Structures are given as structure tokens and as C-alpha cells.
Amino acid sequence: MTTVAARLRSIPSWQVTLGVALLALGFLIAAQLQSEAPRVSYTTQERVPLIGTARQLQSQQDDLKQQILNLRKQIADLESQGQGSAVQVQQLNTDLQAARVAAGLIGLHGSGLVIQLQDSTSAVPPGDNATDYLVSSKDVRMVIDLLWLAGAEAVSVNGERVTQSTALLDIGGSLLVNSAYQNQPYQVDGIGPADLYSRLSTSAAFGEFVRARGERFGIRISFAQPADITVPAYAGTINLRYARPAASRAPSAP
Amino acid sequence: MRRTSSQLSIAGVAVILGILLVLQLRSQTAGPGLDALSAQELTDLVGNLNTRNDLLRTERAQLQVEAQQLSAAEARGETSLGQLNTDLARIEGWTGVRSVTGAGIRVTITGPVPGVVVEDLLNELRNGGAEALSVANVRLVAGSVVAGNAGAISVENTPLGNTFEVAAIGNSASLTGLLTRAGGMIAQLRATLPDVEVIVTPVERIDMPPTTRALTPSHGTPHL
């Protein structure tokens, strides 16, 4: 026993430091490899130009959306400036403003909740499906639906406003929201009553979602309740090519 | 000499530790992005972005014309009541607060289907370009959710029976093709829910009512 203690004491301190550092190094390498385990890394040469094209198209899309938002603002200003004395025009402008808010063509801010979803960092046990450990469009759609059911009145995903026409699609481990490319973390912002979080967290469906995705597969679900949340305006197309609107609103419409 | 080499070793290990720590922290907070997509997925992404950008260009062109017409009318001291009405009808029709009519498809579902599956179907129809949707003649708007367990689902407080209909206004050929293609939504439903029958019928005219849901925000304030 005394021999062992004497041998330990005889080890130079730099060797102890190096040993600890190497231990930490090994731990970090293992953690890094494990965090990338569910993902596949591709290295084919044909991907390079495709990535460049995708980035270019996404940049064009961002520009187009900004131009559309500017034009909508310009049109709203022009419409509100026209012959303001006419009662009919005033009423139309009031209706137009209300319609734009209802459509999500104007951004909103207010109380609410932010929910963030990220892939699991848990190791995938043998026999399990690795995709179960990744956030999918179904997870994000479920969170959106649960927010609506809890009383949210405006929702966005990574800054993309969710409207009646919004589709979410899986593309690899990423998402398309309103056909805009979104990468993790997925941040779902919901504007609603001040007690939106308690309404959500007490719903049975939300508890089931947390158990099924968070506890079972380690999907990271986090919350924040900032004092003020901004949900941006929808910047996509509202063209109707197949649907013809009625000449006037039905009396039952709000 | 020995002391210098040991210090160098520790310094080297510390540098590697630092790099790995940063990598680990970054991988915890951000996804892998485009680098993690396969060539096929990237091709799909490029196709989606192209289609969306074309639609956005069309929208921009239409808005530019509208802005020019309004500017010209204002310069003449006129107000285009017709244009204001057309704009209002388009926005309200798109949002769901005004009834709309058009060609599309009817999807008749019979059997115990959970709400999430109907939501999957609706997401597919939206992805296919459906311009207006209803379930059991209840118009869907932002905030409408078909929820509940199989056999007890509802939308906007309207219970859905054993048989109900989803209507979608849009390109009936492409919507039908999207749902009925091999490996598509209908095939998946047949495989996972054999007790559920789904029939897709293209129709020339669907009359879709407006929503009864109030869409004026009471908690959010518009950014004007």
C-alpha cells in the first residue's frame, strides 16, 4: 500500500495534468461523435453546386419577400390616401386593414410563448430508428396545432408566419416552411393570452407529446415567455387562381 | 528541456480541447444545415425554392401593377372603388372570411381516423397548392385544427362522424395525383389504417362557406 502511495507521489505534476487533459479530450471526442451519430454526412462533388444554387435561391427568396412586403405597405398607404371624405371609401379602407390583419399580412406583437425544438443528443440504441431522435415536420406541426388549441392567435416558425396555406415539409433533417428553408433550432413563436403557457402545459395532448418525443427519444423541447413577442407578416403569395371569392361577404362571416 | 516539452504537450492538448468544446457547443445549438442534405434532397430543395420564387415573382408583378394603378388614380384625383373591392375580396377569399367557389377535389373519409392523420392530409393538400380547404363544410383558416383520437375527432367544435368530407379548391388533377400516387398519402393511409376508406373525387365546382371563427386579434397588436 505504502509502495503504491509512494509511486503515485513520485509522478510529476505535468503528467497528472496531461492525463486529466487527455481524459477530457477523449470524453469530448466521444461526445462529438455521438452528437453527430443520427446524421449522415455527404461528400459527393455534385452537392457543391447544388448547395450554392440553394443558397442563391434562398437569398433571392428573401429579397422577393421583402419587395412584396414593401409593395403591400405602399398599396395600403395609397389606398388609405384616396378621397378620404367618401364614407364608402373610408369603410373599404377600414375593412381592408382588418382583412390584412386577419390574413396575417401585417405583423403582430404581444404576449405569448416561444417553444424551441431540437434534435435529441441521446445515443441511438441498437434496433431503434435514428430518425425518431430527430425533429420532424410532424413535431413542429404538432406544436403549432397545440398552440392554436391553447388559444394562440398568431404563430410563426423561425420567422415564417403560419397562415391557412402554410405547409411544412421535411427535407433531409431540415424543414421547408412556406417553401422557405429552415434549419435547427426550430423556434415556434405564438402570440396569445398571458396564460398561454399554462393552457398549453395542462393540455393532455401536450403532455403526451412531451412524453412521446421528449422523454422517449430525447427531443429537446424548451420554452420562454418573453414580455413581448413579434410574429412577422406573411410575405408569400395570396393569389387565387382556382378559387373565386363571392362578390360580398356572407352575413355569417365575422 | 523536459519541462518545455511537457508544457508544449499540455498546450497542444489544451488547443485541441478548446476546438472540440466549441464544436460540441455549436453542434448542440445549431442543426447541420445544407451540408447534411443528400444530392437528392438538395435537388428537391432547389426545385421547391424555384417554384416558390416563381410564385413570389408573380405576386410581386401583380402588386406592382396594383400600385401603379392606384398611383395613377390618385394623380387624377380619383379613387378606384373597384380596385379596393377587388383587393378586399381577394384577401378575404384567401383568408377564409369570405365564401369562395372553384374546381378542386373532395376526399371522403370513412372509418376511425385520428385527428393528426387528417392534419397530415391537410398539410399534403396545402403543399399541393390548395387555395381553400374545408372539413365537413367547416372552412379552415389559420388556427383551425382537426383534433381528437380516432372515432372522436372534431374541427372548430364540430364533431366529425364516421364519414366526413375534406374539400380542397385548387388544381384537381395535381391534387388528385399528389394524394393517389404510389407511396402517397392514400397509400400510406391504406397501409397504416386498413379500416379507413378514403375516396378522392375531382369536382368541377365546390362552394365553400366562410369561416365563423373571429380572426381579429385580441392579444396581439398590429405593427402598422
Interface residues (C-beta under 8 A of the other chain):
Chain A: P12 W14 Q15 T17 L18 A21 L22 A24 L25 L28 I29 A31 Q32 S35 E36 R39 V40 S41 Y42 T44 E46 R47 L50 I51 T53 A54 R55 L57 Q58 Q60 Q61 L64 K65 Q67 I68 L71 R72 Q74 I75 L78 E79 Q81 G82 Q83 A86 Q88 V89 L92 N93 D95 L96 A98 A99 R100 V101 A102 A103 G104 L105 I106 G107 L108 H109 G110 S111 G112 Q118 D119 T121 S137 K138 R141 M142 D145 W148 L149 A152 E153 A154 V155 V162 T163 Q164 S165 T166 A167 L168 L169 I171 G172 G173 S174 L176 N178 S179 A180 Y181 N183 Q184 P185 I191 G192 P193 A194 A205 T230 V231 A233 G236 T237 I238 N239 L240 R241 Y242 A243 R244 P245 A246 A247 S248 R249 A250 S252 A253 P254
Chain B: R3 S6 Q7 S9 I10 V13 A14 I16 L17 L20 L21 L23 Q24 S27 Q28 T29 A30 G31 P32 G33 L34 D35 A36 L37 S38 A39 E41 L42 T43 D44 L45 V46 N48 L49 N50 T51 R52 N53 L55 L56 R57 T58 E59 R60 Q62 L63 Q64 E66 A67 L70 S71 A73 E74 G77 E78 T79 S80 L81 L84 N85 D87 L88 A89 R90 I91 E92 G93 W94 T95 G96 V97 R98 S99 V100 T101 G102 A103 G104 V116 E119 D120 N123 E124 R126 N127 A130 E131 A132 L133 L140 V141 A142 G143 S144 V145 A147 I169 G170 N171 M208 P209 P210 T211 T212 R213 A214 L215 T216 P217 S218 H219 G220 T221 P222 H223 L224
